[in-house]
Amino acid sequence: MKTKIFCDIAEINLIKKYNKKKIVKGFTTNPSLMRKAGAKNYELYAKSILNISKNKPVSFEVFGDDYKSMMEQALKINSWGRNIFVKIPVVNSKGQFTGKIIRDLNQKKIKLNITAVYSSIQTKKILKIIDKKTKVIISIFAGRAADSGKDPIPEFKKSILSAKKFKNVEILWASVREPYNFTQAKKIGCHIITTPPKIIDQIERFGKSLKSLTIETVKGFLVDSKKSKFKI
């Protein structure tokens, strides 16, 4: 199984650029990325992204914090295109499991990306309430877990194992910190990894020998020392 690479970005110019890359199989966004990209009108901005990426899957997240607002937003987002995955956080801001909205949207055959997942326990709770036909992505936040001193790999392995019987479910490695995360994701059989553009550029350059890296590094030090006109 190949691990697909999605681009985690909301900037229009970058989406235009990375949509042309064969290595990029889809896009993920969130309200924070949309704000950073300068979006003022969520719907209009999302549709401008969809005008660029017409065939690759694109995830747009609800920002409601209760069942009613999440449902209203999810149905609207889903209506914008066939390639959309509606992102639903696994809990709301009060820490309440969003199982009811996940189940109800899944029953409506709406493709979902369940986000902000950190544990295999959360993965199992999601799997208990979905069918085995409608597509579901479960996004596990590896980088943020690692930032807190926790190894995310065991949770990924358990989640991937739990989802094995669900051919419609894909486990996604989110919050990437370095290019090597792609290698880690492939080793454990992760279905998707979503990364910022910079990391995609670095992945495309995979394959340099350790010898060439050594020479490249030393040359860099030498160039900088000369630019600074260092003397001892």
Buried (B, 14 or more C-beta within 10 A) or exposed (E): EEBBBBBBBBBBEBBEBBBEBEEBBBBBBBBEBBEEBEBEEBEEBBEEBBEBBEEBBBBBBBBBEEBEEBBEBBBBBBEBBEBBBBBBBBBBEEEEBBBEBBBBBBEEEBBBBBBBBBBBEBBEBBBEBBEEEBBBBBBBBBBBBBEEEBEBBEBBBBBBBBBEEBEBBBBBBBBBBEBEBBEBBBEBBBBBBBBBBEBBEBBEEEEEEEEEEEEEEEEEEEEEEEEEEEEE
